[in-house]
């Protein structure tokens, strides 16, 4: 029996922040996958190696974790206010599903370097040396991101001494600004409350901060669900009951935020919202062995992505953390000691991260103009990915 040969598609495998993914130029995709739909989803699933009942991604480019099962499609922007359009697809590991409902803040740091190196930014906007300011349109959520990419002799500078907890080796620093990160379709706090009573079947009524900033996120207090905030991945990811509890919290939060109408819909919206728990500072040992001291941080945060505790912190969730910390009275703000603040330094499983945000109340509604954090990015491999010709 004859089988169709493999096809090859130009692609780049990149790390951005604490995530990595497969990057494509829209124009390089097969024609059937240049438009949203089943063909595109099937192609990306096959590239990553999903669905994989073994949970290993042995037959694909994925890394079998939420932070390494990612895809990015970029195209030159038609807008005079932006350089590149950025579309992010979070690929499920064990189901045939690509979630387009949110952004990846970590990979946002890799968009600028890729766009410059692949001719998606006008050359007159790219200096020979210095800093290229790349204006990114995040198509999933309809927001602007500004990446400041270092340039040396006309090339993107990738190597450097900037260290990011959760990433093994240092690289060049890329400041990333998330402009107007609150949900453009509604209020930053969709229920109108900074702290909400969230009824969670099998758990009880929890205090929760529900925020749309960076990515929709449900924050709860660690102590209310039996944790300290110093937990590492194995403490939660190896506990099926804990994972089910967090998914129940996430689903109930999604309904309360108006993201879905019924908890049954949560399975088809795995990427958003995120669920996270916060606590006051405490000493702990990070997954790398690094000692994190309570005196050096403002609070502890642990967040789940695609049903598992993240090994570090999602970039978009960091935006949510920084924004919530800037609003007096949220659970995040209270865990950080309360009061007014324009930045927060928090502990996560791999170490620490600082994120800045400035919030203000306008016409009775909280708003935030931008959130800022530094990331790094690096090309890991470039060339072509290959998939069977009948995969999509």
Beta strands, then each sheet from edge to edge (+ up, - down):
strand 1: 6-16
strand 2: 19-25
strand 3: 70-76
strand 4: 84-91
strand 5: 98-99
strand 6: 130-138
strand 7: 143-152
strand 8: 155-156
strand 9: 174-179
strand 10: 196-200
strand 11: 204-212
strand 12: 216-221
strand 13: 274-280
strand 14: 284-285
strand 15: 291-292
strand 16: 299-305
strand 17: 308-309
strand 18: 343-348
strand 19: 351-362
strand 20: 365-375
strand 21: 377-388
sheet 1: 5+ 4- 3+ 2+ 1- 21+
sheet 2: 5+ 4- 6- 7+ 8-
sheet 3: 5+ 4- 6- 7+ 9- 20+ 19- 18+ 16+ 13- 12- 11+ 10-
sheet 4: 5+ 4- 6- 7+ 9- 20+ 19- 18+ 16+ 17-
sheet 5: 14+ 15-
end
